[in-house]
Amino acid sequence: MTTAAPQGLRWSHVGLNCRDQKATEDFYTRLFGFSRARVVEADGVRVVFLRNGPVYLELFATDADPLFPAAKDGPAAPGTARHLAFQVDDVDAFLAAAQGEFEPTLGPLTFDEFIPGWKTVWVSDPDGIVVEVSQGYTDQSTEELATYA
């Protein structure tokens, strides 16, 4: 059974807490094509909005310690985001363009047994948020999906 989303509903943004707001902005700008869309300042707090097409990241500065270290493909703790994910045409080209700016936390791994050409690597942003970068993912057909309860 599928239900329709409320009229006008669309994705808005993900809010990220950043120990170094500028370093986080630079990371997503250089490596993922985001650009600054808005800055809001109130009561000594600066919030930076980054945009890449319809996707926004909202960056909040914080001096708090991380709740837990994230590794591999992200934390398994309920109530937390496991990772952010982006699609590229070529994972190896993405890694080469990054010029060693980070070490993968996991992979690159191939998932050809599920989808021919699906390849993924996981990296961390400056604040330890795990970011998945994949190539070749495709959805299942309606018929394939119907075989799952």
Protein Blocks (a to p, Z undefined) as FASTA:
>chain_A
ZZdddehiacfbdcdddfblmlmmmmmmmmnopacfbdcdeehiacddddehjbccdddd
dfbdcfbdcehjbpfbehiafbdcdddfblklmmmmnnopaccfedjddfklmoghiacd
ddddfkopacdddehiacddfklmmmpZZ
